[in-house]
Amino acid sequence: MSAFYQNLRKLVRSDDGPTATEYAVLLAVICVAVLGALSSFGVHMDGIYTSIAGTMPSGG
């Protein structure tokens, strides 16, 4: 039983768990930032494409 408690103590003191959590939070923040930037960029590009389409001659 002593080996079990020693392994349990190592697991509790390990830094792997908090590090993985920090990486997951960082990844979530990056994903939210990218989605926000893409949605903002998409709205801006829609106006540009509409403007370009208005200046193009019709195909008739």
C-alpha positions, 0 to 999 in steps of 0.5 A: 500500500505504501507504493500506492500512496507514494504514486498518489502523492506524486500525481497530486504534486505533478505540474502536468495537470495545471499546465494542460489546463493553462494550455486549454484556456490559452487555446480557447482565448485564441479561438475566440479572438480568431473567430471575432477577427474573422467575423469582423473581417467578413463584414468589412469584406462584404461591403468591399465586394458589394462596392466592386460589384456595383462598379463592374459593367453588366454582362449584357 
